[in-house]
Amino acid sequence: MSFLNNGCSDVLDVAPDGNMSMDDVIKDPTYVEALLNACYRRIMQKGTWYWFWDQIPVACSDDAWCSEDGMGQPLDMYYSDSGSAAWHPFNDWPEWSDTQVYETNYRYWELYWPQVRLCTQFINLIDEATVRREGDRGRFRAEACVLRAFFYMELVKWYGRVPIMRELWPLDSDFSGLKRDSMYDIVKFIGEDCDVAINTPDSEFPWRIEVAADAMRVTKALAHSLKSKAFLFAASPLHCQGENHWEEAYQVCKEAVTALKAHGYELYATCTNPDVYGNYPAAAYHQLFCENPDLTADPRDRETIWAHKSGASFGYEIAYIGKPLAYKAGTCPTQELIDAYETIDGEPILDLAKPYLDERHLQPNYNPNNKLYDPQNPYLNRDPRMDATTMHNGSVFRWNDGVSIVVDAYFGADGVPDGDHFPTLSKNDRARSRTGYFMRKMVPPGACHNSPYLNSYWKFHRLGELMLDYAEAAMEANHLQEAKAAVDEVRARVNMPALPGNLTQEQMRLRVRNERRIELAWEENRYYDLRRWQKPDGDLSETCKYLTAMWITKHPNGSFTYERKSIQENPRGGWKNKDLFLPIPLADISRIGDPSWQNPGW
């Protein structure tokens, strides 16, 4: 039973015999700090640290398709719609490592309820606990509140409404009367926890971590960002339960952006290593995701709000271009993601209101106002973030120090199948891209020569994302000029032009949503955005049912032709109404004894 799985005595690692009482713990500041440290456990690394280095939330959105789709692994099961409430790959797939660093990024329901309980336990006892310095009491309380808010947000993202735990539920409870609270009440609860942290004196609880030894400790900036994200979710169509909370979400997000900027947070806009990342407009944007935040009083990276402290967050998929380390293509961008990138004049490639004329996305509905895009030279004059995020045929990639290569992504080249099998290749060929594209974001140039591992920390929250949360809330609350200003600031970082000044709310909605897709690609936002933008009776058939690849033919004279192809003939799983949420594990539904607890369709 997830609600009962606390494991307090073993996570403390101070009472191996399990006989230490909580009264004993709170009398000793060392044990109090150990209990707080236990609240930090189970924070997933994200990135490629899902099963076998697959980027699960990215690969389950319309931005990507994974080459593991025929290997009998979690994504294969998801793509084939094989999960159930009794056994779902994202709820029940076994851990693949026993270490604390590389725990699986699955089983959020099982792993995060114990963390919620630990945080609640700590919050309820810190007033009576013994601490080394009285100022520690406020910081420790603030940290536990922010961590509880984080764990709740992760549960909400995957499962929707959950019960609120203000006090510890008795370990001998049968939970028969437990109810799922409304989304708004949950978000208010998350906001209350964040406010505890925000209102803690700066002398006790910092805005930014400035000492490497404190890496990954939570901050006031994270409290603001979590609160903003929570209210954004509460106002979204999937979660709002027919109520309008956009003005409140706008106020929360605006306050957060204002506060963070006032305390030194800013977009990372200047590349400090042009010898590696180049001098093109998105060089700083690329560098941001390839290098770890520097924890100093005067940091180079003032954009990252919270990052994981453990490295090696990105693994084998860096061998994506069929060179000496070729092993698996990993999660690869779809043609749909490529289509989202505008041309450098700021015009979308497709009509954002109806990007495709057919269900399979083989007939693009081109934007008649775009005069720069050429379907037979499709990668020219595009938003520079496309080259910072993806690799396509003709991309120049620095393989190792001093050596650059041109990426061949036409069929028959290294890393993609030959013309007889692409794109409907044998599903057990994990070494080749299913789409004709490869991932570049988060991969430092020169990293692929000697090792299949990269030492990059996952960035959970950053200012650029918070600003787009603010832009969306402002747009939905009809503060269109503020929405435009926030989006324009994000675009200016990569020299993209400002949005037009006369957009209607619906036009601004389309632009804000597309901007989120571009700016936040590969950061696990698209999976949740697609869902929260749906109404409870909606589905993802327009975006995720059929996805496409680019079929590229190289001719003897060196020219290329480009043709869209379906990646597979049958629909990919994950597009139905039930897929808006994961199922709550059947064992807990049975224990609670209330079938209405289960998410729709499961």
Phi and psi in degrees as a GROMACS rama.xvg file:
@    title "Ramachandran Plot"
@    xaxis  label "Phi"
@    yaxis  label "Psi"
@TYPE xy
-61.7091  -39.3098  SER-2
-65.2406  -22.4252  PHE-3
-96.2356  -13.1656  LEU-4
-80.0498  76.8071  ASN-5
-87.2292  -51.1729  ASN-6
64.4348  34.1189  GLY-7
-63.9596  -43.6134  CYS-8
-65.0934  -35.6485  SER-9
-80.4608  -32.0235  ASP-10
-72.5266  -26.6014  VAL-11
-65.7644  -33.748  LEU-12
57.941  31.2068  ASP-13
-125.584  -9.44106  VAL-14
-136.611  77.5413  ALA-15
-57.2228  -28.8838  PRO-16
-82.6858  -3.33215  ASP-17
73.1111  12.5647  GLY-18
-98.7674  -2.80382  ASN-19
-74.03  128.373  MET-20
-85.6832  162.083  SER-21
-66.5503  -29.2598  MET-22
-60.4271  -38.8671  ASP-23
-68.3575  -38.2172  ASP-24
-61.2075  -48.0509  VAL-25
-75.2783  -6.23004  ILE-26
-85.6511  -13.118  LYS-27
-121.733  118.513  ASP-28
-61.0109  -27.555  PRO-29
-64.6135  -42.7743  THR-30
-72.4337  -33.0883  TYR-31
-61.5695  -45.0499  VAL-32
-66.6291  -34.6693  GLU-33
-65.3139  -37.4484  ALA-34
-65.8767  -40.3639  LEU-35
-63.5677  -42.5112  LEU-36
-58.7968  -35.5065  ASN-37
-62.497  -28.8879  ALA-38
-66.6158  -20.6301  CYS-39
-85.0874  -5.42535  TYR-40
-69.2811  161.816  ARG-41
67.1041  17.5776  ARG-42
-80.6116  109.519  ILE-43
-66.1077  150.038  MET-44
-79.8015  -20.0312  GLN-45
63.2482  -150.673  LYS-46
59.4012  -125.235  GLY-47
-99.0389  7.20113  THR-48
-87.8171  49.5322  TRP-49
-103.376  -165.439  TYR-50
-62.7078  123.081  TRP-51
56.247  41.0001  PHE-52
66.7732  22.0646  TRP-53
-87.1367  142.594  ASP-54
-94.4095  81.647  GLN-55
-57.1441  -59.3414  ILE-56
-61.8858  -32.0172  PRO-57
-67.6625  -46.6922  VAL-58
-70.7267  -14.6139  ALA-59
-96.3954  2.08938  CYS-60
-99.4611  -178.266  SER-61
-84.1069  3.87897  ASP-62
-82.8506  -15.4765  ASP-63
-155.201  161.868  ALA-64
-139.858  137.106  TRP-65
-102.882  140.679  CYS-66
-73.5243  -2.58197  SER-67
-85.5743  15.8965  GLU-68
-73.9312  -2.86989  ASP-69
-127.033  20.0284  GLY-70
-103.972  8.72556  MET-71
70.2725  22.6568  GLY-72
-106.547  -179.566  GLN-73
-53.1174  -45.0675  PRO-74
-66.3505  -34.7443  LEU-75
-60.0936  -43.1045  ASP-76
-66.589  -39.5386  MET-77
-64.9303  -45.9261  TYR-78
-63.2207  -30.1821  TYR-79
-94.7323  5.8922  SER-80
59.0531  47.4814  ASP-81
-97.6185  -3.64543  SER-82
-80.6306  159.835  GLY-83
-145.978  172.036  SER-84
-66.0633  -28.3953  ALA-85
-74.5354  -33.3888  ALA-86
-156.009  108.171  TRP-87
-119.255  137.184  HIS-88
-59.1371  -28.7639  PRO-89
-88.2632  -7.60345  PHE-90
-104.034  -30.4192  ASN-91
-127.039  -2.19993  ASP-92
-63.6235  135.642  TRP-93
-69.7242  153.88  PRO-94
-64.3269  146.238  GLU-95
-107.861  9.57585  TRP-96
-154.896  146.752  SER-97
-91.9458  -5.05102  ASP-98
-80.0586  163.009  THR-99
-75.9276  -26.8764  GLN-100
-77.548  -41.6244  VAL-101
-109.512  41.2357  TYR-102
-65.0397  150.635  GLU-103
-61.5998  152.635  THR-104
-95.4324  36.3134  ASN-105
-117.82  -177.83  TYR-106
59.9395  43.2503  ARG-107
-58.9013  -39.9975  TYR-108
-60.9344  -43.8712  TRP-109
-72.2837  -40.0189  GLU-110
-88.3698  -25.963  LEU-111
-94.4545  -21.9841  TYR-112
-63.679  -41.6813  TRP-113
-58.9783  -34.0643  PRO-114
-69.9996  -38.7207  GLN-115
-58.9957  -42.8414  VAL-116
-66.4272  -41.3812  ARG-117
-61.8022  -43.9048  LEU-118
-63.1096  -43.1255  CYS-119
-62.3135  -43.368  THR-120
-59.3274  -45.4119  GLN-121
-65.3905  -44.9655  PHE-122
-59.8285  -38.3053  ILE-123
-76.897  -16.2183  ASN-124
-112.552  -8.54665  LEU-125
-63.8715  -28.4073  ILE-126
-64.3805  -29.74  ASP-127
-97.251  -5.7899  GLU-128
-77.7181  156.453  ALA-129
-88.4628  127.311  THR-130
-124.98  160.001  VAL-131
-71.5662  -40.6025  ARG-132
-132.012  141.201  ARG-133
-60.3969  -30.805  GLU-134
-64.3775  -22.8441  GLY-135
-64.7542  -31.1006  ASP-136
-60.3779  -45.0388  ARG-137
-65.8784  -42.1349  GLY-138
-65.1208  -44.0508  ARG-139
-63.064  -42.2858  PHE-140
-61.444  -45.3232  ARG-141
-60.7183  -43.5881  ALA-142
-61.6707  -46.2171  GLU-143
-63.9788  -36.2879  ALA-144
-66.6899  -43.0987  CYS-145
-65.6263  -40.8297  VAL-146
-63.8414  -41.4508  LEU-147
-62.367  -39.9303  ARG-148
-61.2454  -41.5551  ALA-149
-62.0464  -48.1645  PHE-150
-64.3072  -38.5901  PHE-151
-63.5797  -41.7655  TYR-152
-63.624  -37.5743  MET-153
-64.3429  -40.8315  GLU-154
-65.5654  -41.3956  LEU-155
-63.1697  -41.4028  VAL-156
-57.4407  -42.2383  LYS-157
-88.0119  -36.4745  TRP-158
-117.729  -11.8787  TYR-159
82.2591  -137.26  GLY-160
-65.7888  138.616  ARG-161
-138.759  165.119  VAL-162
-76.3108  148.869  PRO-163
-90.7063  131.685  ILE-164
-111.352  93.6549  MET-165
-86.5881  -38.7728  ARG-166
-118.497  158.29  GLU-167
-65.2011  129.305  LEU-168
-73.0052  134.973  TRP-169
-57.1716  138.431  PRO-170
-65.7991  -21.0402  LEU-171
-96.9685  11.9475  ASP-172
-71.5948  146.926  SER-173
-93.4075  -3.09229  ASP-174
61.2294  18.8646  PHE-175
-68.2927  -22.984  SER-176
-102.591  7.12055  GLY-177
-70.0383  135.641  LEU-178
-120.396  150.549  LYS-179
-82.7173  121.502  ARG-180
-75.9463  162.787  ASP-181
-66.3454  153.221  SER-182
-60.5585  -40.1478  MET-183
-63.9317  -40.6467  TYR-184
-65.1495  -38.5548  ASP-185
-63.1497  -44.5811  ILE-186
-67.6423  -37.5819  VAL-187
-61.8733  -38.3338  LYS-188
-64.4543  -45.05  PHE-189
-59.6042  -42.4663  ILE-190
-62.4304  -37.8864  GLY-191
-62.3791  -44.2267  GLU-192
-61.1534  -43.864  ASP-193
-64.6418  -36.3461  CYS-194
-65.9072  -34.4671  ASP-195
-55.9783  -44.9066  VAL-196
-69.809  -44.3992  ALA-197
-62.1397  -35.8538  ILE-198
-89.034  -2.32132  ASN-199
-71.2472  135.725  THR-200
-53.0968  142.773  PRO-201
-57.7506  -29.9307  ASP-202
-66.8559  -19.4139  SER-203
-104.102  -32.8309  GLU-204
-133.599  118.434  PHE-205
-84.2519  164.322  PRO-206
-84.9553  -27.9915  TRP-207
-147.357  144.258  ARG-208
-81.5489  128.835  ILE-209
-120.021  4.22122  GLU-210
-128.622  128.745  VAL-211
-58.2971  -33.0165  ALA-212
-64.0639  -21.2263  ALA-213
-98.4666  14.6495  ASP-214
-51.3414  132.728  ALA-215
83.3933  -4.0053  MET-216
-66.3484  143.087  ARG-217
-80.1954  162.826  VAL-218
-139.608  173.877  THR-219
-63.4192  -36.7474  LYS-220
-60.6919  -41.9218  ALA-221
-65.5905  -38.4274  LEU-222
-58.2765  -44.8902  ALA-223
-61.6145  -44.4688  HIS-224
-67.1155  -41.9233  SER-225
-63.9936  -42.7341  LEU-226
-62.5748  -42.1991  LYS-227
-62.4262  -44.7671  SER-228
-62.1971  -40.9449  LYS-229
-61.5975  -45.26  ALA-230
-71.1184  -30.3071  PHE-231
-61.5359  -44.2642  LEU-232
-64.4206  -44.1585  PHE-233
-61.6643  -31.5232  ALA-234
-85.1402  -15.1671  ALA-235
-70.9206  152.826  SER-236
-54.6454  -39.4014  PRO-237
-63.3739  -31.8643  LEU-238
-110.285  -13.4199  HIS-239
-77.4666  -10.9172  CYS-240
53.4479  40.7999  GLN-241
78.7564  2.28822  GLY-242
-100.226  157.397  GLU-243
-107.471  108.421  ASN-244
-115.64  17.7022  HIS-245
-68.1276  -37.5789  TRP-246
-63.6375  -40.4466  GLU-247
-66.3717  -42.2809  GLU-248
-61.0149  -41.2644  ALA-249
-59.9095  -46.0694  TYR-250
-62.9879  -42.1106  GLN-251
-64.1627  -45.8084  VAL-252
-66.7073  -40.7675  CYS-253
-61.9916  -44.5407  LYS-254
-60.0335  -39.5164  GLU-255
-65.9643  -49.1099  ALA-256
-61.185  -43.5637  VAL-257
-61.491  -44.9216  THR-258
-65.994  -43.4202  ALA-259
-65.9822  -41.9781  LEU-260
-64.5104  -36.2587  LYS-261
-66.5404  -21.0222  ALA-262
-110.728  29.6901  HIS-263
93.2622  2.34196  GLY-264
-80.2882  139.402  TYR-265
-156.471  160.372  GLU-266
-65.5859  142.546  LEU-267
-80.9341  103.866  TYR-268
-118.382  -4.85931  ALA-269
-124.209  118.258  THR-270
-70.8173  125.627  CYS-271
-97.1754  0.824832  THR-272
-138.894  65.6665  ASN-273
-64.3011  -22.4981  PRO-274
-62.6059  -28.1449  ASP-275
-96.6262  -46.0615  VAL-276
-97.5846  -10.4134  TYR-277
88.412  -171.723  GLY-278
-120.236  14.2868  ASN-279
-76.1071  165.44  TYR-280
-60.0559  -23.1502  PRO-281
-102.209  16.6721  ALA-282
-62.174  -43.6475  ALA-283
-65.7571  -40.9556  ALA-284
-58.861  -44.0231  TYR-285
-65.2838  -44.8184  HIS-286
-60.7517  -37.2941  GLN-287
-52.8144  -40.2309  LEU-288
-90.7617  -7.37786  PHE-289
-101.321  -13.9524  CYS-290
-123.127  149.43  GLU-291
-78.7562  148.657  ASN-292
-62.8166  139.861  PRO-293
-93.3377  120.294  ASP-294
-93.4361  86.3219  LEU-295
-138.499  172.953  THR-296
-71.4978  -22.2841  ALA-297
-129.82  73.7591  ASP-298
-76.0606  149.799  PRO-299
-66.4559  -44.769  ARG-300
-94.7921  103.63  ASP-301
-103.275  9.71902  ARG-302
-96.9163  -38.7541  GLU-303
-66.1421  128.613  THR-304
-93.7682  -41.4614  ILE-305
-155.134  128.688  TRP-306
-132.242  155.251  ALA-307
-68.9956  150.662  HIS-308
-90.518  -11.9739  LYS-309
-96.2484  134.388  SER-310
-85.4952  -161.307  GLY-311
54.7564  41.6088  ALA-312
-79.7813  -12.0004  SER-313
-129.447  133.437  PHE-314
-123.056  -128.871  GLY-315
-59.9893  -21.4086  TYR-316
-65.9224  -6.91427  GLU-317
-70.5483  -6.4733  ILE-318
-87.6413  23.2965  ALA-319
-64.6705  -14.7809  TYR-320
-106.71  23.1741  ILE-321
71.0696  24.8039  GLY-322
-93.9479  -160.195  LYS-323
-55.5015  -26.8471  PRO-324
-96.3381  15.536  LEU-325
-52.2648  121.226  ALA-326
-140.642  -48.7821  TYR-327
-152.376  146.662  LYS-328
-77.7706  -24.6616  ALA-329
73.6295  -151.035  GLY-330
-87.457  124.479  THR-331
-120.143  144.006  CYS-332
-61.5919  145.289  PRO-333
-89.1184  165.79  THR-334
-62.3432  -30.7387  GLN-335
-61.1107  -40.1468  GLU-336
-66.8568  -44.2843  LEU-337
-58.0675  -40.1139  ILE-338
-61.7863  -24.1073  ASP-339
-72.7688  -23.4153  ALA-340
-75.9885  127.357  TYR-341
-73.2826  172.84  GLU-342
-85.7441  167.596  THR-343
-67.7947  -10.5729  ILE-344
-85.8204  1.46199  ASP-345
88.103  7.32808  GLY-346
-92.3785  129.705  GLU-347
-60.6622  151.04  PRO-348
-71.02  -44.0506  ILE-349
-111.185  165.924  LEU-350
-72.3719  111.018  ASP-351
-64.879  -25.828  LEU-352
-72.4585  -30.9379  ALA-353
-149.862  82.685  LYS-354
-69.533  -23.979  PRO-355
-132.168  146.046  TYR-356
-91.7008  -8.02922  LEU-357
-134.693  162.458  ASP-358
-63.8105  -32.4394  GLU-359
-89.4316  1.24063  ARG-360
66.6251  25.8727  HIS-361
-90.7026  -11.4119  LEU-362
-119.682  89.2674  GLN-363
-64.7674  141.075  PRO-364
-98.5935  90.2972  ASN-365
-68.6539  145.068  TYR-366
-73.2022  115.547  ASN-367
-66.0144  -17.0949  PRO-368
-83.424  -8.13989  ASN-369
-88.7758  117.461  ASN-370
-106.719  -2.71817  LYS-371
-98.9513  -22.7369  LEU-372
-79.7537  133.3  TYR-373
-122.713  112.984  ASP-374
-58.033  -22.0242  PRO-375
-99.7908  6.10169  GLN-376
-144.586  61.8469  ASN-377
-73.708  -12.1977  PRO-378
-104.067  7.30916  TYR-379
-86.4626  140.768  LEU-380
60.3079  44.3121  ASN-381
-107.266  159.28  ARG-382
-44.3485  124.35  ASP-383
-60.7637  -17.7855  PRO-384
-67.0603  -19.6853  ARG-385
-63.8338  -43.0991  MET-386
-75.424  -23.4935  ASP-387
-79.6517  -16.901  ALA-388
-109.161  -34.7307  THR-389
-129.746  163.355  THR-390
-123.235  138.392  MET-391
-132.354  176.128  HIS-392
-56.6983  124.951  ASN-393
94.354  -8.46696  GLY-394
-60.7366  143.647  SER-395
-101.198  123.575  VAL-396
-127.426  133.795  PHE-397
-80.8076  107.064  ARG-398
-75.297  -47.6956  TRP-399
-147.115  -176.901  ASN-400
-56.5546  118.677  ASP-401
81.2559  -3.20045  GLY-402
-121.058  121.036  VAL-403
-114.636  149.786  SER-404
-129.448  156.968  ILE-405
-96.1658  128.206  VAL-406
-77.3864  125.23  VAL-407
-99.127  115.665  ASP-408
-123  20.3018  ALA-409
-84.854  155.692  TYR-410
-66.7716  139.583  PHE-411
99.0501  -14.725  GLY-412
-83.3756  168.406  ALA-413
-57.9676  134.739  ASP-414
92.2054  -14.4188  GLY-415
-129.407  153.209  VAL-416
-68.6952  169.624  PRO-417
-79.2227  175.233  ASP-418
-64.7372  -19.3363  GLY-419
-78.1924  -15.0175  ASP-420
-127.427  -10.6951  HIS-421
-95.8025  134.581  PHE-422
-93.4314  -5.48514  PRO-423
-86.9364  58.6542  THR-424
-78.484  168.778  LEU-425
-57.7226  132.889  SER-426
-75.6065  -0.954397  LYS-427
-99.2025  16.8566  ASN-428
-100.862  82.344  ASP-429
-76.7256  -9.22857  ARG-430
-85.3827  -5.59404  ALA-431
-121.889  145.758  ARG-432
-67.1505  137.344  SER-433
-86.8012  -4.57341  ARG-434
-122.283  -16.3504  THR-435
87.9839  8.52505  GLY-436
-133.173  165.01  TYR-437
-137.308  156.826  PHE-438
-81.5455  138.928  MET-439
-123.202  -33.6452  ARG-440
-55.8792  137.434  LYS-441
77.8226  3.47944  MET-442
-109.92  109.193  VAL-443
-66.9  137.497  PRO-444
-56.1446  136.147  PRO-445
87.9401  1.98755  GLY-446
-85.9679  -11.1929  ALA-447
-92.2709  -2.17462  CYS-448
-79.369  -42.2709  HIS-449
-107.833  -23.8425  ASN-450
-146.152  143.133  SER-451
-82.2413  6.88635  PRO-452
-116.447  145.511  TYR-453
-117.673  145.86  LEU-454
-104.319  67.2437  ASN-455
-120.014  134.718  SER-456
-88.1513  142.079  TYR-457
-73.5377  130.109  TRP-458
-95.966  107.452  LYS-459
-72.4453  -41.4495  PHE-460
-138.327  140.849  HIS-461
-146.976  161.711  ARG-462
-63.6685  -37.8535  LEU-463
-57.8759  -40.5753  GLY-464
-67.8929  -44.3005  GLU-465
-59.5326  -38.3704  LEU-466
-66.3307  -33.7072  MET-467
-77.8556  -28.1967  LEU-468
-60.966  -45.353  ASP-469
-61.6396  -43.6259  TYR-470
-61.383  -42.8062  ALA-471
-65.2751  -46.3011  GLU-472
-63.1761  -40.7948  ALA-473
-63.6561  -42.3133  ALA-474
-61.6386  -47.1173  MET-475
-68.0699  -28.9923  GLU-476
-86.1872  6.09761  ALA-477
69.9892  28.6487  ASN-478
-98.4546  71.6234  HIS-479
-67.9875  -35.6798  LEU-480
-69.6689  -34.677  GLN-481
-69.0732  -38.7672  GLU-482
-61.2488  -46.0431  ALA-483
-60.3576  -44.1914  LYS-484
-61.8084  -40.7894  ALA-485
-66.6782  -44.5492  ALA-486
-64.5573  -43.4808  VAL-487
-59.8253  -37.5208  ASP-488
-64.6858  -41.207  GLU-489
-65.4255  -42.2986  VAL-490
-67.579  -34.5218  ARG-491
-62.784  -28.3262  ALA-492
-54.6051  -35.4164  ARG-493
-110.309  19.836  VAL-494
63.8849  27.6388  ASN-495
-85.1746  141.661  MET-496
-66.9015  158.901  PRO-497
-65.2133  156.8  ALA-498
-66.4305  154.767  LEU-499
-57.4698  151.872  PRO-500
-87.4768  -4.77451  GLY-501
-119.07  28.9909  ASN-502
-72.7743  139.988  LEU-503
-73.8617  172.217  THR-504
-61.8355  -41.6382  GLN-505
-66.2199  -40.6972  GLU-506
-64.7322  -39.8455  GLN-507
-65.992  -36.7216  MET-508
-59.3567  -45.5238  ARG-509
-62.6978  -40.665  LEU-510
-71.7021  -41.3692  ARG-511
-62.9035  -44.5233  VAL-512
-65.1049  -38.8019  ARG-513
-69.6712  -35.7585  ASN-514
-62.6198  -39.7441  GLU-515
-60.4233  -43.3599  ARG-516
-61.4616  -41.4045  ARG-517
-73.3508  -54.7217  ILE-518
-65.5486  -36.5464  GLU-519
-102.929  11.9082  LEU-520
-54.9824  138.046  ALA-521
72.8948  9.96807  TRP-522
-107.562  17.2359  GLU-523
68.8342  24.9543  GLU-524
-93.6893  -35.9924  ASN-525
-59.9613  -38.8744  ARG-526
-54.7697  -46.9895  TYR-527
-78.8546  -35.6755  TYR-528
-59.8404  -46.825  ASP-529
-57.273  -34.7781  LEU-530
-78.905  -47.8856  ARG-531
-68.9507  -19.7217  ARG-532
-79.3654  -10.2434  TRP-533
-86.578  151.612  GLN-534
-78.246  161.266  LYS-535
-56.1202  -26.4598  PRO-536
-96.3195  10.1563  ASP-537
-87.4364  -177.337  GLY-538
-150.241  -177.6  ASP-539
-111.125  27.7829  LEU-540
-63.8412  -35.1454  SER-541
-70.4216  -29.8887  GLU-542
-103.765  -35.5123  THR-543
-119.719  -2.98254  CYS-544
-74.0645  -44.9693  LYS-545
-127.972  136.475  TYR-546
-132.289  159.214  LEU-547
-125.717  157.993  THR-548
-117.696  168.892  ALA-549
-106.988  118.583  MET-550
-90.5414  115.032  TRP-551
-114.669  125.99  ILE-552
-111.256  126.587  THR-553
-96.3253  130.219  LYS-554
-99.1481  159.867  HIS-555
-54.012  -29.552  PRO-556
-83.2964  3.86533  ASN-557
90.7876  -3.62478  GLY-558
-82.1584  167.715  SER-559
-129.826  151.007  PHE-560
-120.592  149.452  THR-561
-122.973  132.007  TYR-562
-142.809  133.586  GLU-563
-77.3252  138.594  ARG-564
-135.657  147.621  LYS-565
-67.2933  138.171  SER-566
-68.772  -38.9593  ILE-567
-147.397  157.702  GLN-568
-73.7001  -36.1828  GLU-569
-86.6225  154.535  ASN-570
-60.0471  143.156  PRO-571
-80.7287  142.595  ARG-572
-64.1239  165.533  GLY-573
98.3736  10.0204  GLY-574
-108.486  -5.34611  TRP-575
-80.2555  167.934  LYS-576
-55.8837  -40.1606  ASN-577
-62.2925  -23.5337  LYS-578
-81.0352  2.85233  ASP-579
-67.1585  -27.4376  LEU-580
-134.101  157.365  PHE-581
-76.5819  155.548  LEU-582
-71.9109  144.622  PRO-583
-74.9231  131.746  ILE-584
-50.2291  135.27  PRO-585
-60.7971  -32.8609  LEU-586
-61.8322  -37.3878  ALA-587
-74.6779  -35.7612  ASP-588
-60.4259  -42.2165  ILE-589
-65.7788  -40.1913  SER-590
-66.0105  -40.7665  ARG-591
-71.1734  -31.9817  ILE-592
76.878  24.0934  GLY-593
-133.52  99.4959  ASP-594
-59.5359  -24.528  PRO-595
-67.0587  -12.6185  SER-596
-63.5191  -30.5146  TRP-597
-68.236  144.618  GLN-598
-68.8351  150.869  ASN-599
-56.4182  138.924  PRO-600
88.7488  -9.83286  GLY-601
